[in-house]
Amino acid sequence: MATIEATAPAKRNAPPGGKVSKFNWIGGSLSWIWLIVIMLPIYWIIITSFKTSSNYFVTNALLPPKDPTLDNYKLVFQNDIVRYFFNSVIVTLGAVIPAVAISFMAAYAIVRGSGSRLLRYMNSLFLMGLAIPLQAVIIPVYLIIIRLHLYDTLLAIILPSIAFAIPLSVLVLANFIRDIPNELFESMRLDGASDWGMLWRLALPLTRPALVTVTVYNGLTIWNGFLLPLILTQSPDQRTLPLALWSFQGQYSINVPAIAASVVLTTLPILILYAVGRRQLLSGLTAGFGK
């Protein structure tokens, strides 16, 4: 009887094993289905890029090519994709580095100078910038670029990209800087450190995850930008990769494998950047908004 009574509470408190295993089985199955849905287009684009145009229309689209070829990649490289790649690199680096630096200093000033009415007004101005989409102000941006005589230059893409990257960057970085204990700043102040010294020697190391987060996020956004290069440039030598991909689609509308090869080359830098900064990106966003 004692044995039965001792085991009875364990049975009463035990979770219903059948329901748990059934729930896990359903969740695992749905996860695999979702993974297949995501990976199938990527798989199709990769195998298609190694097919010839003639074989593509007579073979199963989901089967890998029997005789892989690199002719599609050679064709894309022969059409100045290297120039478009370097244009995208210049635009991305030229916009991300100033945007992150300005946002970091602005976030520090807003947090540390919270008693200033001007800084509170600037913080509200940055928050208002989050509510303004690029599509709503593309015409004023176009007119400003024309007045500045910057039309059809890479600088015409860089300057608006910086402006639209700053508001979200300030929000993320300010959340991180607020989480730094005020005692650390006070101790450095007693040691004779200036605001500039506290900015670079204290705030910078402690907000490194947030800096990586906004850098990767802004880099992906600007690299994939299409509207600004489309509206603010005209010459083929000023095209970025997304705009070049659009022109390739019109140029190789029948040669589907060549279009797939251009998509692979355009997407590869994004995948590498995301793979390198994925952990910092996710942890930075979670910590920045969860604390």
C-alpha positions as CSV (number, residue, x, y, z in Angstrom):
1,M,0.0,0.0,0.0
2,A,2.8,2.4,0.8
3,T,4.4,1.8,-2.5
4,I,1.1,2.4,-4.3
5,E,0.5,5.6,-2.4
6,A,4.0,6.9,-3.0
7,T,3.7,6.4,-6.8
8,A,0.2,7.8,-7.0
9,P,1.1,11.5,-6.7
10,A,3.8,11.0,-9.3
11,K,1.3,9.7,-11.7
12,R,-1.2,12.4,-10.9
13,N,1.4,15.2,-11.4
14,A,3.0,13.6,-14.5
15,P,2.2,15.5,-17.8
16,P,0.0,13.7,-20.3
17,G,2.8,12.1,-22.4
18,G,0.5,11.3,-25.3
19,K,-0.4,15.0,-25.8
20,V,3.1,16.3,-25.5
21,S,4.6,13.8,-28.0
22,K,1.7,14.5,-30.4
23,F,2.3,18.2,-30.1
24,N,6.0,17.8,-30.7
25,W,5.4,15.6,-33.7
26,I,3.0,18.2,-35.3
27,G,5.4,21.1,-34.6
28,G,8.4,19.2,-36.0
29,S,6.5,18.2,-39.1
30,L,5.3,21.8,-39.7
31,S,8.9,23.0,-39.2
32,W,10.2,20.6,-41.8
33,I,7.5,21.7,-44.2
34,W,8.3,25.3,-43.7
35,L,12.0,24.6,-44.3
36,I,11.2,22.9,-47.6
37,V,9.0,25.8,-48.7
38,I,11.9,28.2,-48.0
39,M,14.7,26.1,-49.4
40,L,12.9,25.0,-52.6
41,P,13.2,28.4,-54.5
42,I,16.8,28.7,-53.4
43,Y,17.6,25.2,-54.6
44,W,15.8,25.9,-57.9
45,I,17.7,29.1,-58.6
46,I,21.1,27.5,-57.8
47,I,20.6,24.4,-60.1
48,T,19.0,26.5,-62.8
49,S,22.1,28.8,-62.9
50,F,24.2,25.8,-64.0
51,K,21.9,24.8,-66.8
52,T,22.0,25.8,-70.4
53,S,19.1,27.8,-71.9
54,S,18.3,24.9,-74.3
55,N,18.3,22.2,-71.6
56,Y,16.2,24.3,-69.2
57,F,13.1,24.1,-71.3
58,V,13.3,20.4,-72.0
59,T,14.3,19.0,-68.6
60,N,12.6,18.8,-65.2
61,A,13.0,22.1,-63.5
62,L,13.7,20.5,-60.1
63,L,16.3,18.0,-61.3
64,P,20.0,19.1,-61.2
65,P,21.7,19.4,-64.6
66,K,23.5,16.4,-66.0
67,D,26.2,18.6,-67.6
68,P,26.7,21.6,-65.3
69,T,28.1,24.7,-67.0
70,L,29.5,28.1,-65.9
71,D,28.6,29.8,-69.2
72,N,25.8,31.7,-67.5
73,Y,28.1,33.2,-64.9
74,K,30.6,34.1,-67.6
75,L,27.8,35.8,-69.5
76,V,26.8,37.8,-66.4
77,F,30.5,38.8,-65.7
78,Q,30.9,40.0,-69.3
79,N,28.0,42.5,-68.7
80,D,29.8,44.6,-66.1
81,I,28.4,43.0,-63.0
82,V,31.8,43.6,-61.3
83,R,31.3,47.4,-61.8
84,Y,27.8,47.1,-60.4
85,F,29.1,45.1,-57.4
86,F,31.7,47.8,-56.5
87,N,29.0,50.5,-56.9
88,S,26.8,48.7,-54.4
89,V,29.9,48.3,-52.1
90,I,30.6,52.0,-52.3
91,V,27.0,53.0,-51.7
92,T,26.6,50.6,-48.8
93,L,29.9,51.5,-47.0
94,G,29.5,55.2,-47.8
95,A,26.0,55.2,-46.2
96,V,26.3,52.7,-43.3
97,I,29.6,54.0,-41.7
98,P,28.4,57.6,-41.4
99,A,24.9,56.6,-40.4
100,V,26.1,54.4,-37.6
101,A,28.7,56.9,-36.4
102,I,26.1,59.8,-36.4
103,S,23.5,57.6,-34.8
104,F,25.8,56.4,-32.0
105,M,26.9,60.0,-31.0
106,A,23.3,61.2,-31.3
107,A,22.0,58.4,-29.1
108,Y,24.7,59.1,-26.5
109,A,23.8,62.8,-26.4
110,I,20.1,62.0,-26.1
111,V,20.5,59.6,-23.2
112,R,23.2,61.5,-21.3
113,G,21.6,64.9,-21.9
114,S,18.0,63.9,-21.2
115,G,17.4,67.1,-19.2
116,S,18.0,69.3,-22.3
117,R,14.8,70.4,-24.1
118,L,16.6,70.6,-27.4
119,L,17.8,67.0,-27.1
120,R,14.3,65.9,-26.2
121,Y,13.0,67.6,-29.3
122,M,15.7,65.9,-31.4
123,N,14.7,62.6,-30.0
124,S,11.1,63.2,-31.0
125,L,12.3,64.2,-34.4
126,F,14.1,61.0,-34.8
127,L,11.1,59.0,-33.7
128,M,8.9,60.9,-36.3
129,G,11.4,59.8,-38.9
130,L,10.4,56.2,-38.3
131,A,6.9,57.0,-39.5
132,I,7.9,58.5,-42.8
133,P,8.3,55.9,-45.6
134,L,10.8,56.5,-48.4
135,Q,8.0,56.2,-51.0
136,A,6.2,59.2,-49.5
137,V,9.1,61.6,-49.9
138,I,10.8,60.3,-53.0
139,I,9.7,63.3,-55.1
140,P,11.1,65.9,-52.6
141,V,14.3,63.9,-52.3
142,Y,14.5,63.9,-56.1
143,L,14.1,67.7,-56.3
144,I,16.7,68.3,-53.6
145,I,19.2,66.1,-55.4
146,I,18.5,68.0,-58.6
147,R,19.0,71.3,-56.8
148,L,22.3,70.1,-55.4
149,H,23.5,69.0,-58.9
150,L,24.1,65.4,-57.6
151,Y,21.7,63.6,-60.0
152,D,23.1,60.5,-61.6
153,T,25.9,60.1,-59.0
154,L,26.5,57.5,-56.3
155,L,26.4,60.4,-53.7
156,A,22.8,60.9,-54.7
157,I,22.0,57.4,-53.3
158,I,24.3,57.7,-50.3
159,L,22.9,60.9,-48.8
160,P,19.3,59.8,-48.6
161,S,20.3,56.4,-47.5
162,I,22.1,57.9,-44.5
163,A,19.1,60.0,-43.6
164,F,16.7,57.1,-43.6
165,A,19.0,54.8,-41.7
166,I,19.5,57.2,-38.8
167,P,16.1,57.1,-37.0
168,L,16.0,53.3,-36.3
169,S,19.7,53.2,-35.5
170,V,19.3,56.0,-32.9
171,L,16.3,54.1,-31.3
172,V,18.3,50.8,-31.0
173,L,21.5,52.4,-29.8
174,A,19.7,54.7,-27.3
175,N,18.0,51.6,-25.7
176,F,21.4,50.0,-25.2
177,I,23.0,53.1,-23.8
178,R,20.2,53.6,-21.3
179,D,20.9,50.1,-19.9
180,I,24.5,51.1,-19.0
181,P,24.6,51.8,-15.2
182,N,24.9,55.5,-14.4
183,E,27.5,54.7,-11.8
184,L,30.0,53.7,-14.5
185,F,29.7,57.2,-16.1
186,E,30.0,58.9,-12.7
187,S,33.1,56.9,-11.8
188,M,34.8,57.9,-15.1
189,R,33.7,61.5,-14.5
190,L,35.4,61.4,-11.1
191,D,38.6,60.1,-12.8
192,G,38.6,63.2,-15.0
193,A,37.1,61.7,-18.2
194,S,35.3,64.0,-20.6
195,D,32.1,63.2,-22.4
196,W,34.1,62.4,-25.5
197,G,36.2,60.0,-23.5
198,M,33.2,58.3,-21.9
199,L,31.6,58.0,-25.3
200,W,34.5,56.1,-26.9
201,R,36.0,54.3,-23.9
202,L,32.8,53.2,-22.1
203,A,29.7,53.5,-24.2
204,L,31.4,52.1,-27.4
205,P,32.6,48.8,-25.9
206,L,29.4,48.1,-24.0
207,T,27.1,48.8,-27.0
208,R,29.1,46.7,-29.4
209,P,26.2,44.2,-30.0
210,A,23.8,47.1,-30.8
211,L,26.4,48.6,-33.2
212,V,26.7,45.3,-35.0
213,T,22.9,45.0,-35.1
214,V,22.4,48.4,-36.8
215,T,25.4,47.9,-39.1
216,V,24.2,44.6,-40.4
217,Y,20.5,45.7,-40.6
218,N,21.3,48.9,-42.4
219,G,23.9,47.2,-44.7
220,L,21.2,44.6,-45.8
221,T,18.6,47.4,-46.3
222,I,20.9,49.7,-48.3
223,W,22.4,46.8,-50.4
224,N,18.9,45.7,-51.4
225,G,17.8,49.3,-52.1
226,F,16.0,49.6,-55.5
227,L,13.9,52.8,-55.4
228,L,16.7,55.3,-54.8
229,P,19.0,54.0,-57.5
230,L,16.1,53.8,-59.9
231,I,14.9,57.4,-59.4
232,L,18.2,59.2,-58.7
233,T,20.5,57.6,-61.3
234,Q,20.3,57.2,-65.1
235,S,23.7,56.1,-66.5
236,P,24.5,52.4,-66.7
237,D,27.8,52.9,-65.0
238,Q,26.0,54.2,-61.9
239,R,23.8,51.2,-61.4
240,T,23.9,49.1,-58.2
241,L,23.3,45.4,-58.2
242,P,19.5,45.4,-57.6
243,L,19.0,47.8,-60.5
244,A,21.4,45.8,-62.6
245,L,19.5,42.7,-61.8
246,W,16.3,44.4,-63.0
247,S,18.1,45.3,-66.3
248,F,19.4,41.8,-66.7
249,Q,15.8,40.5,-66.4
250,G,14.8,42.6,-69.4
251,Q,18.0,41.8,-71.3
252,Y,17.9,38.0,-70.7
253,S,14.1,37.5,-70.5
254,I,14.3,34.3,-72.5
255,N,17.6,33.1,-71.0
256,V,16.3,32.0,-67.6
257,P,19.5,30.3,-66.4
258,A,21.4,33.6,-67.0
259,I,18.9,35.4,-64.8
260,A,19.2,32.8,-62.1
261,A,23.0,33.2,-62.2
262,S,22.7,37.0,-61.8
263,V,20.3,36.4,-58.8
264,V,22.9,34.1,-57.2
265,L,25.7,36.6,-57.6
266,T,23.5,39.4,-56.3
267,T,22.3,37.5,-53.3
268,L,25.6,35.8,-52.3
269,P,27.1,38.9,-50.5
270,I,23.9,39.3,-48.5
271,L,23.9,35.7,-47.4
272,I,27.6,36.0,-46.3
273,L,26.9,39.2,-44.4
274,Y,23.9,37.7,-42.7
275,A,25.7,34.5,-41.8
276,V,28.6,36.5,-40.2
277,G,26.4,38.9,-38.2
278,R,23.3,36.7,-37.7
279,R,23.9,36.0,-34.0
280,Q,24.8,39.5,-33.1
281,L,21.8,40.8,-35.2
282,L,19.3,38.7,-33.4
283,S,20.8,39.1,-29.9
284,G,21.1,42.8,-30.4
285,L,17.5,43.3,-31.4
286,T,16.3,41.1,-28.6
287,A,18.3,42.7,-25.9
288,G,17.7,46.2,-27.2
289,F,13.9,46.0,-27.1
290,G,13.6,43.4,-24.3
291,K,15.3,45.1,-21.5
